[in-house]
Amino acid sequence: MNTLAEATFDNIYADYNISLILSVLWVIKHEFGHYNSTPLTIGQRAKNSKNFRLQQDLIDEIFKRVKQWNSETVFLMEGQTYSNGTEDIYAYSHGNREKSIWFLDGLEAYDSFSGVLHNSDMHFRRYGYFLLVYTGMERNHLKIIQEMFNRLFDAYVINVIVVTLIDKYPLVYTYFPFSSNSCYVWQPEIIASFKGTESKPIFFKGEKLFPNKVENMHSCNLAVVTWTFMPYMKVVKDAKSGKFLFLSGIEGCLLMLLSQHMNFSITIKEPKSLDRGDVYPNGSATGAAGMILRKEANITMISFLYHPYRANVLSASVSYINIPYFLAVSPGRSLTSFERLIKPFHYMVWTCFSTSFAIAVIFILYIRLLGQTKFMNFVFGPFNRTPLTNLVIILLGGMNHSRGALRNFARYLLALWLLYTMVLRVAYSGQLFRILKDASHHQSMKNLGEVIAKNCTIYAYPIVTNVIQISYPEAKTAHLDINNRANSIFERISQPKEGDNIVLYLLEYSLRYYNQKNPNRRVVIIRQPLIMGQIVFYMPRYSYLQPQLNNLIIRVLESGIIKRIESMLFYVDWKSKGHQVAPSQLTMPLLRGVFFVYVFCLGISFAIFLLELRSQNSERLRKLIDFFNM
């Protein structure tokens, strides 16, 4: 439909109506007629019955003409439901009203239309596409249209065009709230004109009637409610002037990336209490959420966990961080000197090793007790008169090369014992080094069940405590709030006092960041996920920023940028129990157990020396010592 002359009507209308109808048909064909997945809603509002009947005639003629060239376009009148002839529950729906045409004849009619728009039961999407056909006869069209745009912008509706007649020629108006010359304006601008189109193509400014008006915000300002809360957000300001410079942290980097893509500037606002705020059933809110609800800012981003209460009164972004909640518990009591020497192996390993060593000793003593030289040479090897001593020497990493095994069976036993002790010795020395370097406490609790059994108080945010109470009614919980902040609970857990029986339930990133920044006052993280936290940020309800921001966030997630930011922020692997600190000397308390063992062995050697002296005067004692002298 390149010219108005291409369309004619059998009915005789005034030029006024013909031009207006054809212009509406042109918009339907170029914008609404291409996509038939959702129905096209048509409504009307008029201040008197005469204008109402005129609008009805226009709608009837539009229906007739559209069906002639596109029979698949589905129209719904205001309040009408759509059915495709099936019994599917999704076939009957007021939803998906993303495209609509409204015939209005003045501000009174607009006020009535605004009531429908704000009625949640009608399911009109504010970020949808609206075509307003202005049928009023007033001369001050532009002032009325500008006032409509003003009210629509306050309602977060920006994808709107108005078709009206100026001097008998249809004109299509819209507004651009963000431009290179101004910000937050609703001045009507012509994007299509039908003047003189009887013989020449229609004037059309741009490529789309509904362009993306927030794709480039031309450095216009957005107010963001946030504050420094690492590792998620860090507000960097000039040290002298206090002027905002940039944002850091996981969410801060994400917001800076979004601002670069959409070309908007950022102004930081802080609530008085630095509180995320609560949303109450009556629709009111406090803290940062309250500032968004009162339209004092455009975005609030401070590691918000998605919650239906907030999402019912605010618009939530798509989730860009999905991490579990973990428990942070006290490191437990300090390891003793001997526990550090025993801890490298599990008790089952010690049991297996002790059993195998005891069997070897008993076997050697039994063969010696038999006293058969041929059998001893076959098992131990010829000239091997100290098999028990060699057994211990090999266990400790030595080797008596002058008394090596000569027979095949003896070599087999020697190779088996060498391989067995080598693996155990290397494993023990490596684990012992790590324990002497890092481990200094017993892990007091290992799972949430033990925490509840020990009647510990679980500190968490209200949303999390509700889930814990539902899953574990016997759990003792407390809320993190202004009086009980996470930092103070961290300090109480990392350096517990007598009577402190508390744990902390926080997001994985928060726990990892605390341990990274406090290597000498770390907490033990129990990686037992109970809740997965979906981190989002909030905007005013029906915000026009939501679709564009969500699309960009999805692209950021697909590119892996969030994971890259995480790897830059957390330079200590969360799976590693060690931490990267400067090398330190091994002190006497760490090695006290080794010296105690050494002194104990010196005492045993001194006792054996005394027995050797006494054996010169006792035949029985000399025979006993000779028997064990192997």
C-alpha positions as CSV (number, residue, x, y, z in Angstrom):
1,M,0.0,0.0,0.0
2,N,2.3,2.7,-1.3
3,T,-0.3,5.4,-1.9
4,L,-3.7,6.2,-0.5
5,A,-5.1,6.1,-4.1
6,E,-4.6,2.4,-4.1
7,A,-7.4,1.8,-1.7
8,T,-11.1,2.7,-2.3
9,F,-14.3,2.0,-0.5
10,D,-17.8,1.2,-1.7
11,N,-19.3,3.2,1.1
12,I,-19.4,7.0,0.7
13,Y,-17.3,8.5,3.5
14,A,-16.1,12.0,4.0
15,D,-12.5,12.6,3.1
16,Y,-11.8,12.8,6.8
17,N,-12.8,9.3,7.4
18,I,-11.3,7.8,4.3
19,S,-7.8,9.2,5.0
20,L,-7.9,8.2,8.6
21,I,-9.0,4.6,7.8
22,L,-6.4,4.2,5.1
23,S,-3.6,5.4,7.4
24,V,-4.7,3.0,10.1
25,L,-4.7,0.2,7.5
26,W,-1.2,1.1,6.4
27,V,0.1,0.9,10.0
28,I,-1.6,-2.4,10.5
29,K,-0.1,-3.8,7.4
30,H,3.4,-2.6,8.1
31,E,3.6,-3.3,11.8
32,F,0.8,-5.6,13.1
33,G,0.0,-7.6,10.0
34,H,3.4,-9.4,9.8
35,Y,3.1,-11.3,13.1
36,N,0.0,-13.3,13.9
37,S,1.1,-15.2,17.0
38,T,-0.9,-12.8,19.3
39,P,-4.3,-11.2,18.6
40,L,-4.7,-7.5,17.9
41,T,-6.9,-5.9,20.5
42,I,-9.2,-3.0,19.5
43,G,-10.9,-0.7,21.9
44,Q,-12.6,2.7,21.9
45,R,-13.4,5.6,24.2
46,A,-15.5,8.6,23.4
47,K,-16.9,11.5,25.3
48,N,-20.4,11.4,23.6
49,S,-22.5,8.9,21.7
50,K,-22.0,10.6,18.3
51,N,-18.2,10.2,18.5
52,F,-18.7,6.7,19.8
53,R,-20.8,5.7,16.7
54,L,-18.2,7.3,14.4
55,Q,-15.5,5.2,16.0
56,Q,-17.6,2.1,15.6
57,D,-18.0,2.7,11.9
58,L,-14.3,3.2,11.5
59,I,-13.6,-0.1,13.3
60,D,-16.1,-2.0,11.2
61,E,-14.6,-0.7,8.0
62,I,-11.1,-1.6,9.2
63,F,-12.2,-5.1,10.0
64,K,-13.7,-5.5,6.5
65,R,-10.6,-4.2,4.7
66,V,-8.1,-6.2,6.8
67,K,-9.9,-9.5,6.2
68,Q,-9.7,-8.9,2.4
69,W,-5.8,-9.0,2.4
70,N,-5.0,-11.0,5.5
71,S,-7.6,-13.5,6.8
72,E,-5.2,-14.8,9.5
73,T,-5.1,-11.6,11.6
74,V,-7.2,-12.2,14.7
75,F,-9.0,-9.2,16.3
76,L,-10.2,-9.1,19.9
77,M,-12.5,-6.4,21.2
78,E,-11.8,-5.0,24.7
79,G,-12.5,-7.7,27.3
80,Q,-13.0,-10.5,24.7
81,T,-11.1,-13.8,25.2
82,Y,-9.5,-15.8,22.4
83,S,-10.2,-19.4,21.6
84,N,-8.7,-21.6,18.9
85,G,-11.4,-24.2,19.2
86,T,-9.6,-26.5,21.7
87,E,-10.1,-27.2,25.3
88,D,-6.5,-26.2,26.2
89,I,-6.3,-24.0,29.2
90,Y,-4.0,-21.7,27.3
91,A,-6.5,-21.2,24.5
92,Y,-8.6,-18.9,26.7
93,S,-6.6,-16.0,27.9
94,H,-6.7,-12.3,28.4
95,G,-2.9,-12.4,28.3
96,N,-0.5,-11.6,25.5
97,R,-2.2,-8.3,24.7
98,E,1.0,-6.9,23.3
99,K,-0.6,-5.2,20.3
100,S,-3.6,-2.9,20.5
101,I,-5.4,-0.1,18.7
102,W,-7.5,2.4,20.6
103,F,-9.8,5.1,19.2
104,L,-9.8,8.2,21.5
105,D,-11.4,11.6,21.0
106,G,-9.9,13.6,23.8
107,L,-8.2,13.6,27.3
108,E,-11.4,12.4,28.9
109,A,-11.4,9.4,26.7
110,Y,-7.7,8.9,27.4
111,D,-8.4,8.9,31.2
112,S,-10.9,6.1,30.6
113,F,-8.3,4.2,28.5
114,S,-5.7,4.8,31.2
115,G,-7.9,3.0,33.7
116,V,-8.0,0.0,31.5
117,L,-4.2,0.1,31.0
118,H,-3.7,0.2,34.8
119,N,-6.2,-2.6,35.4
120,S,-4.1,-5.7,36.0
121,D,-7.1,-7.9,35.2
122,M,-7.1,-6.7,31.6
123,H,-3.5,-8.0,31.1
124,F,-2.3,-5.2,28.8
125,R,1.5,-5.2,28.7
126,R,3.0,-1.8,29.2
127,Y,6.0,-2.7,27.0
128,G,3.7,-3.7,24.2
129,Y,2.8,-1.7,21.1
130,F,-0.1,0.8,21.1
131,L,-1.6,2.6,18.2
132,L,-3.9,5.5,19.3
133,V,-6.2,6.8,16.7
134,Y,-7.2,10.3,17.7
135,T,-10.7,11.2,16.4
136,G,-11.2,14.5,18.2
137,M,-12.1,17.6,16.3
138,E,-10.2,20.1,18.5
139,R,-7.7,22.4,16.9
140,N,-5.1,22.0,19.6
141,H,-4.3,18.4,18.6
142,L,-0.6,18.7,19.4
143,K,-1.1,19.9,23.0
144,I,-3.6,17.1,23.7
145,I,-1.2,14.5,22.1
146,Q,1.7,15.9,24.1
147,E,-0.3,15.6,27.3
148,M,-1.1,12.0,26.4
149,F,2.6,11.3,25.8
150,N,3.4,12.8,29.2
151,R,0.9,10.6,31.0
152,L,2.0,7.5,29.0
153,F,5.6,8.1,29.9
154,D,4.6,8.3,33.6
155,A,3.0,4.9,33.1
156,Y,6.2,3.5,31.4
157,V,4.6,3.2,28.0
158,I,7.0,4.3,25.3
159,N,6.1,2.0,22.3
160,V,3.1,4.2,21.2
161,I,2.2,6.0,18.1
162,V,-0.8,8.4,17.5
163,V,-2.5,8.7,14.1
164,T,-4.6,11.9,13.7
165,L,-5.7,14.3,11.0
166,I,-4.0,17.7,10.6
167,D,-5.6,19.7,7.8
168,K,-7.4,16.6,6.4
169,Y,-4.1,14.7,6.1
170,P,-3.1,11.8,8.3
171,L,0.0,12.2,10.4
172,V,1.7,9.6,12.6
173,Y,3.3,10.9,15.9
174,T,5.4,9.4,18.5
175,Y,7.9,10.6,21.1
176,F,11.5,9.9,21.9
177,P,12.2,10.2,25.7
178,F,15.9,10.0,25.1
179,S,17.8,11.8,22.4
180,S,21.1,13.5,21.7
181,N,19.5,16.9,22.6
182,S,17.3,16.2,25.6
183,C,16.4,13.5,28.2
184,Y,13.1,12.5,29.7
185,V,10.9,14.5,27.2
186,W,7.7,13.6,25.5
187,Q,7.5,16.1,22.7
188,P,5.5,14.7,19.7
189,E,7.5,14.0,16.6
190,I,6.2,13.1,13.1
191,I,7.5,9.8,11.9
192,A,5.1,9.3,9.0
193,S,3.0,11.7,6.8
194,F,0.3,10.9,4.3
195,K,0.2,14.4,2.8
196,G,0.2,14.4,-1.0
197,T,0.3,10.6,-1.1
198,E,-2.4,10.5,-3.8
199,S,0.4,10.5,-6.3
200,K,3.7,10.0,-4.4
201,P,4.9,7.5,-1.8
202,I,4.2,7.9,1.8
203,F,6.8,9.9,3.8
204,F,8.2,7.5,6.4
205,K,10.9,8.7,8.8
206,G,13.1,5.7,9.9
207,E,12.8,2.0,9.3
208,K,10.2,1.1,12.0
209,L,7.1,2.7,13.4
210,F,8.1,1.3,16.8
211,P,11.9,1.7,17.1
212,N,13.8,0.7,20.2
213,K,13.8,3.9,22.1
214,V,16.2,2.7,24.9
215,E,18.8,1.0,22.7
216,N,20.8,4.2,22.8
217,M,19.9,6.5,25.7
218,H,22.4,9.2,24.5
219,S,24.1,9.5,27.9
220,C,20.9,10.3,29.7
221,N,21.1,9.7,33.4
222,L,19.7,6.7,35.4
223,A,19.4,6.9,39.2
224,V,20.7,3.7,40.8
225,V,20.1,2.8,44.5
226,T,23.2,0.9,45.7
227,W,26.2,1.0,48.0
228,T,29.4,-0.8,48.6
229,F,28.7,-4.4,49.4
230,M,31.5,-6.7,48.3
231,P,31.9,-8.9,46.4
232,Y,28.8,-7.9,44.6
233,M,29.0,-4.1,44.5
234,K,31.7,-1.5,45.1
235,V,31.0,2.2,44.6
236,V,34.3,4.0,43.7
237,K,34.4,7.7,44.4
238,D,37.1,10.4,44.1
239,A,38.9,10.6,47.4
240,K,38.9,14.4,47.5
241,S,35.7,15.5,45.9
242,G,33.6,12.4,46.6
243,K,32.4,12.4,42.9
244,F,31.2,9.1,41.6
245,L,33.8,7.4,39.3
246,F,32.7,3.9,38.5
247,L,31.3,0.6,39.9
248,S,33.2,-2.6,40.7
249,G,32.3,-6.0,42.0
250,I,30.3,-8.7,40.2
251,E,27.1,-6.6,39.9
252,G,29.0,-3.4,39.5
253,C,30.9,-4.6,36.5
254,L,27.6,-5.9,35.0
255,L,25.9,-2.6,35.4
256,M,28.8,-0.7,33.9
257,L,28.7,-3.1,31.0
258,L,25.0,-2.5,30.5
259,S,25.5,1.3,30.7
260,Q,28.1,1.1,27.9
261,H,25.8,-0.9,25.7
262,M,22.8,1.3,26.3
263,N,24.8,4.5,26.6
264,F,23.4,5.8,29.8
265,S,25.1,7.5,32.7
266,I,24.7,6.6,36.4
267,T,23.9,8.6,39.5
268,I,24.3,6.8,42.8
269,K,21.7,7.1,45.5
270,E,21.8,5.5,49.0
271,P,19.0,4.9,51.4
272,K,19.5,6.3,54.9
273,S,19.8,2.9,56.6
274,L,21.7,1.1,53.8
275,D,18.9,-1.5,53.8
276,R,17.5,-3.5,50.9
277,G,14.1,-3.0,52.4
278,D,11.0,-5.1,52.9
279,V,7.8,-5.2,50.9
280,Y,4.6,-5.5,52.8
281,P,1.2,-7.0,51.8
282,N,-0.4,-3.5,51.6
283,G,2.0,-2.6,48.8
284,S,4.3,-0.4,50.7
285,A,8.1,-0.9,51.0
286,T,11.1,0.4,52.9
287,G,14.8,0.9,52.2
288,A,16.0,0.6,48.6
289,A,12.9,-1.2,47.5
290,G,10.8,1.7,48.9
291,M,12.8,4.2,46.8
292,I,12.1,2.3,43.6
293,L,8.4,2.0,44.6
294,R,8.2,5.8,45.1
295,K,10.0,6.3,41.7
296,E,12.9,8.0,43.3
297,A,15.3,5.9,41.2
298,N,15.3,3.7,38.1
299,I,17.3,0.6,39.4
300,T,18.3,-0.9,42.7
301,M,21.1,-3.5,42.5
302,I,22.6,-4.9,45.7
303,S,22.6,-8.7,45.5
304,F,18.8,-9.0,45.7
305,L,17.4,-12.5,46.0
306,Y,14.4,-12.9,43.7
307,H,11.2,-13.0,45.8
308,P,7.5,-13.0,44.7
309,Y,6.6,-10.3,47.2
310,R,9.1,-7.8,45.6
311,A,8.3,-9.0,42.1
312,N,4.6,-8.3,42.6
313,V,5.2,-4.6,43.2
314,L,8.5,-4.1,41.3
315,S,9.9,-5.4,38.0
316,A,12.7,-7.9,38.4
317,S,15.4,-8.5,35.9
318,V,16.3,-12.0,34.7
319,S,18.6,-13.9,37.0
320,Y,22.3,-13.3,36.2
321,I,23.8,-15.1,39.2
322,N,22.6,-18.5,40.4
323,I,24.6,-19.7,43.4
324,P,23.8,-21.8,46.4
325,Y,23.6,-20.9,50.1
326,F,26.2,-22.5,52.3
327,L,26.8,-22.7,56.0
328,A,29.7,-21.0,57.7
329,V,30.7,-22.6,61.0
330,S,33.4,-22.1,63.6
331,P,36.8,-23.8,62.8
332,G,36.4,-25.8,66.0
333,R,39.0,-26.6,68.7
334,S,42.8,-26.5,67.9
335,L,44.6,-29.6,66.9
336,T,47.1,-31.0,69.4
337,S,50.7,-31.7,68.5
338,F,50.0,-35.5,68.1
339,E,46.8,-35.0,66.2
340,R,48.7,-33.1,63.5
341,L,50.9,-36.2,63.1
342,I,48.0,-38.6,63.0
343,K,45.6,-36.5,60.9
344,P,47.2,-37.1,57.5
345,F,45.6,-40.6,57.3
346,H,42.0,-41.6,58.0
347,Y,41.6,-44.1,60.8
348,M,40.9,-46.9,58.3
349,V,44.2,-46.2,56.6
350,W,46.0,-46.3,59.9
351,T,44.2,-49.6,60.8
352,C,45.2,-51.2,57.5
353,F,48.8,-50.1,57.7
354,S,49.1,-51.1,61.4
355,T,47.6,-54.5,60.6
356,S,50.0,-55.1,57.6
357,F,53.0,-54.0,59.6
358,A,52.0,-56.2,62.6
359,I,51.5,-59.2,60.3
360,A,55.0,-58.7,58.8
361,V,56.6,-58.5,62.3
362,I,54.7,-61.6,63.6
363,F,55.7,-63.5,60.4
364,I,59.4,-62.6,60.8
365,L,59.4,-63.6,64.5
366,Y,57.5,-66.8,63.7
367,I,60.1,-67.8,61.1
368,R,62.9,-67.0,63.5
369,L,61.2,-69.1,66.2
370,L,61.2,-72.1,63.8
371,G,64.9,-71.8,63.5
372,Q,65.1,-73.4,60.0
373,T,68.0,-71.9,58.1
374,K,66.9,-73.0,54.7
375,F,63.4,-71.7,55.1
376,M,64.8,-68.4,56.5
377,N,67.2,-68.1,53.5
378,F,64.3,-68.8,51.1
379,V,62.0,-66.1,52.6
380,F,64.5,-63.4,53.8
381,G,67.4,-64.1,51.4
382,P,70.9,-65.5,52.3
383,F,73.0,-63.4,54.6
384,N,70.0,-61.4,55.7
385,R,70.2,-61.8,59.4
386,T,68.3,-58.6,60.3
387,P,65.0,-58.8,58.4
388,L,63.1,-56.8,61.0
389,T,65.6,-54.0,61.0
390,N,65.5,-53.9,57.2
391,L,61.7,-53.9,57.3
392,V,61.8,-50.7,59.4
393,I,64.6,-49.1,57.3
394,I,62.6,-49.6,54.1
395,L,59.5,-48.2,55.8
396,L,61.4,-45.0,56.7
397,G,62.8,-44.7,53.2
398,G,66.2,-46.3,53.5
399,M,67.7,-49.4,51.9
400,N,70.4,-51.8,52.9
401,H,72.1,-52.6,49.6
402,S,74.8,-54.8,51.0
403,R,72.2,-57.4,52.2
404,G,69.9,-57.5,49.2
405,A,67.6,-60.4,48.4
406,L,69.0,-63.0,46.0
407,R,66.1,-65.5,45.5
408,N,63.0,-64.8,43.4
409,F,60.5,-65.1,46.3
410,A,62.6,-62.9,48.5
411,R,62.9,-60.3,45.8
412,Y,59.1,-60.4,45.2
413,L,58.4,-59.7,48.9
414,L,61.0,-56.9,48.9
415,A,59.5,-55.2,45.8
416,L,56.0,-55.5,47.2
417,W,57.1,-53.9,50.5
418,L,59.0,-51.2,48.7
419,L,56.0,-50.2,46.5
420,Y,53.6,-50.4,49.4
421,T,55.7,-48.2,51.8
422,M,56.7,-45.8,49.1
423,V,53.0,-44.8,48.3
424,L,52.1,-44.5,52.0
425,R,55.3,-42.5,52.8
426,V,54.8,-40.0,50.0
427,A,51.1,-39.6,50.7
428,Y,51.8,-39.1,54.4
429,S,54.6,-36.5,53.9
430,G,52.5,-34.5,51.4
431,Q,49.4,-34.4,53.6
432,L,51.5,-33.7,56.7
433,F,53.0,-30.7,55.0
434,R,49.6,-29.3,54.1
435,I,48.3,-29.9,57.6
436,L,51.3,-28.2,59.2
437,K,50.9,-25.3,56.8
438,D,47.1,-24.7,56.9
439,A,45.1,-27.0,59.2
440,S,45.0,-25.9,62.8
441,H,41.5,-26.7,63.9
442,H,39.1,-29.6,64.0
443,Q,36.0,-29.2,61.8
444,S,33.3,-28.9,64.4
445,M,30.3,-29.7,62.2
446,K,29.9,-31.3,58.8
447,N,26.3,-30.8,57.8
448,L,23.1,-29.0,58.6
449,G,21.8,-31.9,60.6
450,E,24.7,-31.7,63.1
451,V,24.2,-27.9,63.3
452,I,20.6,-28.5,64.3
453,A,21.5,-31.3,66.7
454,K,23.9,-29.1,68.5
455,N,21.2,-26.4,68.8
456,C,23.2,-23.8,67.0
457,T,21.5,-20.5,66.1
458,I,21.4,-20.1,62.3
459,Y,21.7,-16.5,61.2
460,A,20.3,-15.7,57.8
461,Y,18.2,-13.2,55.9
462,P,14.4,-13.5,56.5
463,I,13.7,-15.1,53.1
464,V,16.2,-17.9,53.9
465,T,15.1,-18.4,57.5
466,N,11.6,-19.0,56.2
467,V,12.8,-21.8,54.0
468,I,14.9,-23.3,56.8
469,Q,11.9,-23.3,59.1
470,I,9.7,-25.0,56.5
471,S,12.3,-27.7,55.8
472,Y,13.6,-28.1,59.4
473,P,10.9,-26.9,61.9
474,E,13.2,-27.8,64.9
475,A,16.0,-25.4,63.7
476,K,16.8,-22.4,65.7
477,T,17.1,-19.3,63.5
478,A,17.7,-15.6,63.8
479,H,17.5,-12.8,61.2
480,L,20.4,-10.7,59.8
481,D,19.4,-7.1,60.2
482,I,20.8,-3.7,61.2
483,N,21.5,-5.0,64.7
484,N,23.0,-8.3,63.5
485,R,25.0,-7.6,60.4
486,A,26.9,-10.3,58.5
487,N,30.3,-8.9,59.3
488,S,29.8,-9.0,63.0
489,I,28.5,-12.6,62.8
490,F,31.6,-13.5,60.7
491,E,33.8,-12.2,63.5
492,R,31.9,-14.1,66.2
493,I,32.2,-17.3,64.2
494,S,35.9,-17.0,63.2
495,Q,36.9,-16.1,66.8
496,P,34.3,-17.8,68.9
497,K,33.9,-16.9,72.6
498,E,32.7,-19.1,75.3
499,G,28.9,-19.6,74.9
500,D,28.8,-18.6,71.2
501,N,26.9,-21.3,69.4
502,I,26.1,-19.7,66.1
503,V,26.4,-20.4,62.4
504,L,25.8,-18.2,59.3
505,Y,23.9,-19.1,56.2
506,L,24.9,-17.0,53.3
507,L,25.6,-17.1,49.6
508,E,28.7,-18.9,48.4
509,Y,30.3,-15.7,47.0
510,S,29.9,-13.9,50.4
511,L,31.6,-16.8,52.3
512,R,34.4,-17.2,49.7
513,Y,35.1,-13.5,49.7
514,Y,35.3,-13.3,53.5
515,N,37.8,-16.2,53.7
516,Q,39.8,-14.6,50.9
517,K,40.1,-11.3,52.7
518,N,40.6,-12.8,56.1
519,P,43.2,-15.6,55.8
520,N,44.0,-15.6,59.5
521,R,40.3,-15.6,60.6
522,R,38.7,-18.0,58.2
523,V,35.4,-19.8,58.7
524,V,34.7,-23.4,57.7
525,I,32.3,-23.6,54.8
526,I,29.9,-26.6,54.8
527,R,29.1,-27.1,51.1
528,Q,25.6,-28.5,51.6
529,P,23.2,-26.6,49.3
530,L,19.7,-26.1,50.7
531,I,18.7,-23.1,48.6
532,M,19.8,-21.8,45.3
533,G,19.9,-18.0,45.2
534,Q,18.8,-16.3,42.1
535,I,20.3,-12.8,42.1
536,V,18.4,-10.1,40.3
537,F,18.0,-6.3,40.4
538,Y,14.7,-4.4,40.6
539,M,13.1,-1.6,38.6
540,P,9.8,0.2,39.0
541,R,6.8,-1.9,38.0
542,Y,6.3,-2.1,34.2
543,S,9.6,-0.3,33.6
544,Y,10.4,0.4,29.9
545,L,14.0,-0.6,30.7
546,Q,13.2,-4.2,31.6
547,P,13.0,-5.7,28.1
548,Q,16.2,-4.2,26.8
549,L,18.1,-4.9,30.0
550,N,16.9,-8.5,30.1
551,N,18.0,-9.0,26.5
552,L,21.5,-7.7,27.2
553,I,21.8,-9.7,30.4
554,I,21.0,-12.9,28.5
555,R,23.7,-12.0,25.9
556,V,26.2,-11.4,28.7
557,L,25.4,-14.8,30.3
558,E,25.8,-16.5,26.9
559,S,29.2,-14.9,26.4
560,G,30.5,-16.1,29.8
561,I,31.4,-12.6,31.0
562,I,29.9,-13.2,34.5
563,K,32.2,-16.2,35.0
564,R,35.2,-14.2,33.8
565,I,34.4,-11.5,36.4
566,E,34.1,-14.1,39.1
567,S,37.5,-15.6,38.2
568,M,39.0,-12.1,38.4
569,L,37.5,-11.4,41.7
570,F,38.0,-14.7,43.5
571,Y,41.7,-15.5,43.0
572,V,41.5,-18.4,45.5
573,D,39.8,-21.5,44.1
574,W,36.7,-22.2,46.2
575,K,37.4,-26.0,46.1
576,S,40.8,-25.5,47.6
577,K,41.0,-25.5,51.4
578,G,44.4,-23.8,51.2
579,H,44.9,-20.1,50.9
580,Q,47.6,-18.1,49.1
581,V,49.6,-16.3,51.7
582,A,53.2,-15.5,52.1
583,P,55.4,-18.4,53.1
584,S,55.9,-18.6,56.9
585,Q,58.2,-20.5,59.2
586,L,57.1,-23.7,60.9
587,T,57.0,-22.8,64.5
588,M,57.7,-24.9,67.6
589,P,54.0,-25.5,68.4
590,L,53.5,-27.0,65.0
591,L,56.5,-29.4,65.3
592,R,56.2,-30.1,69.0
593,G,54.8,-33.6,68.3
594,V,57.8,-34.6,66.2
595,F,60.2,-33.7,69.1
596,F,58.0,-35.5,71.6
597,V,58.2,-38.7,69.4
598,Y,62.0,-38.2,69.1
599,V,62.4,-37.9,72.9
600,F,60.2,-41.0,73.4
601,C,62.3,-43.0,71.0
602,L,65.5,-41.8,72.8
603,G,64.0,-43.1,76.0
604,I,63.3,-46.5,74.4
605,S,66.8,-46.7,73.1
606,F,68.2,-45.8,76.5
607,A,66.1,-48.6,78.1
608,I,67.4,-51.1,75.5
609,F,70.9,-50.0,76.2
610,L,70.3,-50.7,79.9
611,L,68.9,-54.1,79.0
612,E,72.0,-54.9,76.9
613,L,74.2,-54.2,79.9
614,R,72.0,-56.3,82.2
615,S,72.1,-59.2,79.7
616,Q,75.8,-59.8,80.4
617,N,74.8,-61.1,83.8
618,S,71.6,-62.9,82.8
619,E,71.5,-65.8,80.3
620,R,67.7,-65.7,79.8
621,L,67.8,-61.9,79.1
622,R,70.6,-62.4,76.6
623,K,68.7,-65.1,74.7
624,L,65.6,-62.9,74.6
625,I,67.5,-59.9,73.3
626,D,69.3,-62.1,70.7
627,F,65.9,-63.3,69.5
628,F,64.6,-59.8,68.9
629,N,68.0,-58.6,67.5
630,M,66.9,-59.0,63.9
